[in-house]
Amino acid sequence: MFKFTKFFVACLMLLISTAMAKADYPENSPVALNGRLKVEDGKMVNACGHPTQLRGMSTHGLAWNPNAYTEASIKMLVEEWNISLFRIAVYTHEWGGYSTDQWKTKEQYHELIDNLVDICGKYGIYCLIDWHVLNSVSHDPNNTIDDATIFFEHMSKTHKDKAHVMYEICNEPNKNVTWAMIKNYANDIIPVIRENDKDAIIVCGTPTWSQDVDAAAELPLDFDNVMYTLHFYSGTHTSYLRQKAEKAISKGLAIFVTEFGVSKADGSGGVFLDEADTWMEWMDKHDISWANWSFCDKNETSAALVANSISKGTWTPSKSGEYIKSKLAEPYKEKFVPCTDDVKNINNNVEITLYPNPTDGSFSINAAFDIEKVVILDMTGKEIKRFDSTANNYVVSDIANGIYQVVVYSHDFTTIERMIKK
C-alpha cells in the first residue's frame, strides 16, 4: 500500500509540474516538453525521468560583447540555430566583471542577467547562469565567496522555481586549486541557492580548468541535483581527457559540458573538426549536454560569428559557427523522449520492428503485445500525427521527409522506435 501511495503521489506531482511548465512556456518548446530537469543515476533527465541532452551556446564576456546578447540574438538562436540551452557567462575579476564596478554596478548586472533569463523563458529554452571564475583573483573560487554569495542569493531568489533556470557556481578553477578547495567553496555556495531554489540543477566546476572530473568522482558533493563541469577544446584535448571522464562516469558522476570549442584551448588555431566529431559522438553516447564557446564576433577561431559581423548588422557564422550550427540542426537522439500528458512506464527493451523503415508512405509494426495507440513525434517532441486505431497500417505519406519518433503504447507500458520518412 505504501509503494502504491508513493507512486501515485509521484505521478500526481509529475502531472502538476508538467502542466505548469506547459502553461508557462511556449507550446512544444524544449522547456514545455521536458519540464524542470533533475539528476538521476548519473544523468540529466527531464520531469518524466527520461535522459535529456541539451545543446546550445555560451556567451563570451557580457561587458565585451554587449550587442551580442539581446532578445533579437536569442530569438535568432532559437529559431535559426535550434538551441535548447543558453549559457550566461558572468566574469568576475576581468575588466568589466561583476566584482570590478568598471562596466556595471552589481545591481545593474542583476538587471541585465534577470532580463536575459526572462528572454530565455519567453522562448522556452533552458538558461544556465554561470559564475565565470577564470584568471587573476578568481582562479580560486573561494576568493570570490563574498560576491558569489550576493550574486547567487539574488539569482536564486529572483528565479526560484522557474523550470528553465540552472546555476553554474564556478566556471574553471585552475592553477593549484584542488578539488578539496572547490568542494569547500561549493559547500558554502550551494546552501545559499538551496535556501531559495530547492530543486534546480547546480553545476560545479572541477580542477585544472574543469578537466579533472575524475577527482570530483572520488569524493562528490553531498547534495541532490548536482552535476560536474567538463570543458574541452578539440585542438588541445583528445582521448586522454575522455578517458578521465569515462572514469568519472563509471563512478556515477553526472557530467555537463558547459563549455567547449573546436579551436585550441586559447581560442586560436584550427578548426579541428575531426576531433570535434569524436567528442560529439562521445557526448551523444553518454547523453551529455553541451554549450559551445562562444556566441560572439570576437576575432578568434572559437567565436561562432565572423569578426565584427554584429556591428555590420548580421549574424554571419564563422567556420566554427557553421560547424556548431550544423550540429544544432541535427535531430535529437532517437532515445530523447519528451514529457507528455500520458505518464506511462517507458520500456525500450521491448523488441518492436517498423517495416518498411525507411518508408515513403506507410508502415506496419511487428510487436509481441497489443498496441493501443501510436503517436508520431518530430525530434523536438512535437506531436505530428496520432493513430488511435489498432489497424496495423499507419499512413504517413502526408508528413515531411525526416527522422521521427514513433511512440507505441500498450496497456502497461510505452516503447519508442525511430522512423525515417523519405
N, C-alpha and C positions, 0 to 999 in steps of 0.2 A: 504494500500500500504506500509506503514511504517513497519507493522508487517511482511509482506511478505519479504521485503528487509532485515530486521534484521535477519529473519530466514535463508534466502538464504546465507547471509554473514557467519552466524554461521556454516552452513553446509559446506560452502566452506573452512573455516578455519579448520574445523574438518577433512575434506578430506586431506588438506595440511599437518596438524600435524601428522595424521595417516600415510600418505605416507612417511614423513620424519622419523618417528620412525621405520617404516619397513625397510627403506633404511639404517639406522644407526646401527641396532641391528640384531642379528641372526634371521632368519625366524622362526616364531612360538615360540620365546622366550617370557617370560612374558612382557617385555617392548615393543617388536614389536607388540604384540597382544593388549596391553592396552594403549600405548602411555603415554603421561605425565599425571600424576594423579592430581586431584584437589579436593576441598572440596565443596560439595553442600548439603544443607539441613541437616547438621549434620553428613554427611557420607563422607568417601573417595570414590570417583568414578573415573572411567577411562575416557579417552578422549571422549568417546561416552556417558558419563553420567551414566554408569551402576555401581552399588555398587561393590566394589572390595576389596577382602580380601587378603593381602599379608601375607606370612608365611615364617619365616626364622630364622636365627641365629645371635646372637650378639657376637662380640669378647669379650674377657676379656681385661686386660691391655696390650696394644701393647708392652710396654717395658718388660713385664714379660713373654710373650709367643710369642716371635718374630717368632719362627719356625712354629707357627700355622697359620700364616696369609700370605699366599703366593698364587701365581697363582694355584699351584697344589692343595692346600686345597680348594680354592673357586671352582675350576673346579670339584673337587670331591663332594662338597656340592651341586652343581647344578645337576650333572649327577647321583649321587647315593642317595642323600638325598632329592632332589627335592625342594630346596629352591627357593623362588622368591624374597627374601629380605636378604641383608647382612648389618648389623649394625656395624659401626666402632666406638668403644668406645675410645675417646681421653681423658684420665685422665689429670688433670691439675696440682695439687699440691702434689699428692702422688709421691713416688720415681719413677723417670724416666718420670714424667709427662711433659706436654708441657711447663709448666712455670718454670721448675726446672733446665734445661740445664744439667741434670745428665746423660741422655742417648743420646739424640739428641738435636741439636740446633733447633730453630724454623724452619729454612729453611730446615733442614733435615727431620723434622716432616712433613712439607708441601710436600716434595718429596715423602715420604713414603705413605701418605694418598692419594695424587694425583694418585700414581701408583695403589693403591687398588681400588680407584674409577674407574679408567680406566679398570681394570680387570673385575670389575662388569659389566661395559658397554660391554666389549668384549663378555661376556657370556649372556648378555641380561637380567640381574636381576637388581632390584632396590637397591640403596645404600643409607643408612641413616648415615650421618656424625654427630656424637654425641659428644657434648662438655660435658664431663663426670664429672660435679661437684659432689662432694660427701662428703668428710671429710675435716678436718683441715680448712684452709682458705676458701676453695671453697664451703662449705656448703651454703653460701650466694653467689649466682652468681654475685651479684654486686661487690664482692671483686675481681672478675676475669675480670672486664669490659675492662681493657686496653688490656690484651692478647686476650680476646674474640673478641674484635674489629679487632685486627690484623689477628686473625685466620679466622674469617668469611669474612673479606674483601678479603683475599686471596682465600678462597674456593669458594666464590660466583663469583669472577672474573674469576677464572680458569675453573669453571664448569658450568657457566651460560648457561641456555637454554638447558642443557642436560636432556633428558626426564627421565633418571633413577635416578637423584640426588634429595635428600631431606635433610633438615637440622634439627637437634635437638639441640636447643640452650642452654638447661640446663637439665642435667640428673635427679638428685634427690635433690632439695633444701630441707634442713632439719633443725633440732633444732628449733629455734624460728623464722624462716623465714616465713613471711606471704605472702599471695597471692598479697597484695599491693606492697610488696618489689620485688617480682618476676615480677610483671607487670611493675614496673619502669625499671627493667633490660631489659625486652622484648621490651619496647618502645624505648630503646636505641639501641639494637642489631638488631632488625628486619629491621629498615631502612637501616642499613649497608648492609644487604643481598639484600634488595629490590632495592638498588641503582644499583646493577649489575644483579640480577636474579629476574625478576618481578613476576614470577608466580609459582615458586617451592613451594611445601608444606613445611611449617615450623612447627615443633613440639615443644611445650613449656612444661617444667616440671611444676609440681604443688607441693604445700606444703606437708610436712611430707613424705619425700622420694617418692614423686609423687603418693600420695594416695588421696589427697583432691581435686579431680576433681569437687566436688560439690561446693567448694569455688570459683573455677575459673568460674563456670557456673553462679554465681551470678553477676559477672562483667567481662565478657570475653574481650579479646583483640580486638581492633578495626582495624583489618587487615583481608584481604581475604586469603583464602587457609592456614588457621592456624588450627592445631589440638592440643590436650592436652594429656599429658602423664599420663597413669595409670600403676603402677607396682604392681605385686603381687607375692607371693611365697606360694604355696599350703599348705605348712606345718605351715604357720603363718596366712595367710589372708583367711577368709572364707566369709560367706554370708553377714556379715556386710559391707564389702568393696564393694561387688556387689551392695548392696542397695545404697551406696553413689554414685556409678557410674550410677545406674539407675536414680537417681535424676538428675544427670548432663545431661544424655542423654535426659531425658524428657524436659529439657530446651533447647535442640538443640545443646549441646556441642559435637563436633567431637572428639572421643577418639581413641588413638593409644596406644596399649600395647607394648611399645618399649623394655620392659624387663620383664621377669617372669621366675620363676623356680619351680621345683617340690620338692624342699627341703624346709627347714626353711629359713627365710629371711637372715640369716647369711651364707647361703650356705651349712649348715650341716644338718644332720638328714634325715630320710625318706629313700626311696622316697615316697611321699604322692600322689598316683595316683588316688584314688577315688575323692579327692577334685580337682585334676588337671583335671579330666574328666568333672567335673561340670563346672569348669572355661572354658574349651574348648567349651563345649556346649553353654555356655553363650556368648562367643566371636563369635561363628558361628551365633548365633541368631541375633546378632547386627551388623554383617559384620565388626567386629573389627580385624584389622591387628595385627600381633604379631611377636616378635623376642624373642627367648629363650636365657636365660643366663645360660651357655655361652659355646661357642665353644673353648675349651681348654682342656689340660690334667692335670690341677691342681688337687692336692689331696683333693678334696672336693666333696660333693654329687652333687652339682649343675653343675659340669663340665660334658660336653657331652661326653668326651673321658676318657678312663681308664687312671689312673695316670701314667705319664711318657711314654705313648704309642708312642707319636710322636718321642721321642728320639730313640725308637726302630724301627722306620720306618713304623708304622702302624697308622690307624685311627680307633682304636677299640672303639666302643661305650660303655659307662658306662651304668648303669641301667637307669639313666636319659636320656642319649643319645639314648638308644634303644626306650624308650617311645616317645621321640620327633621325632625320625626318622620315627616311625610308624605313627605318626600324619601327618608328612610332606608327607608321601606316600599316604595318603588318597586322593581321588579325590576332586577337588574343589567343592564347593557347587553348587547345581543344578541351582541356580539363578546367578552364575558367568557367565557373558556374555562378551566375548572379543570383541574388535573393529574389524570390518571387513570393506571391501571397500563399502559395502552396508549400507548407512546411512538411517535407517528406524526407525519409532517410535516403541519402544518396548511396548507391551501391554500384560502383564502376567495375567491380569484379565479376559481374554477371555478363555472360557471353551473349552478345547480340550481333547480328550482321545485317547491314543495309545492302541491298542489291537492286539494280546496279549502283555502284558508287566508285567513281563519279557518275552522275546521272544528268540527262539533258531534259527530262520531262516528268518522270515519276519514279518511285522506288517502293520496295516492299521491305519488311523487317522479318528476319528469322530469329525468333526468340522462344525460349523454353518456358514461357509464362504468358498469362493472359494480359493483353495490352488494353488499358482503359482509355488512354488518350495519348496523342503525340503533339508536341509543341516544337516549332522550329524557331530558333533564335539566331540573330546575327551575332558576330563575335564581340559586340559590345554588350550583349544581353538583351537587346530589343526584340520583342516578340514579332515575328514576321508572319507566321501562319499557325493555325491550330486545327487539329483533326480530332473531333470527339467520337467519330465513328470507329468501329472496330474493323471495318473493311480494310484488308491488308493491301491497299493500293493508295499511295499518297502522292497526289499530283502537285508538282512544284514547277511546272512549265511557266507559271506566271510570276516567278520571283527572279531577281537579277542573278547573274552568274557570280559565284564566290564561294566562300567557305562558311558553313553554318553549323550550329549545334542542334542535334536532334535529341530532344528530351523525351524519353519514353517512360510513361507512368504505368506501373502495375498497381494492384490493390495495396501492396505493402511497402513498395519502395520505388525509387526513381533511378534510372540509369541514363547515361548520355553517350552519344556517339557522334563523331564528326561526319558531315556530309559535304561533298563537293558538287556544286551545281555548275555545269559548263554549257 
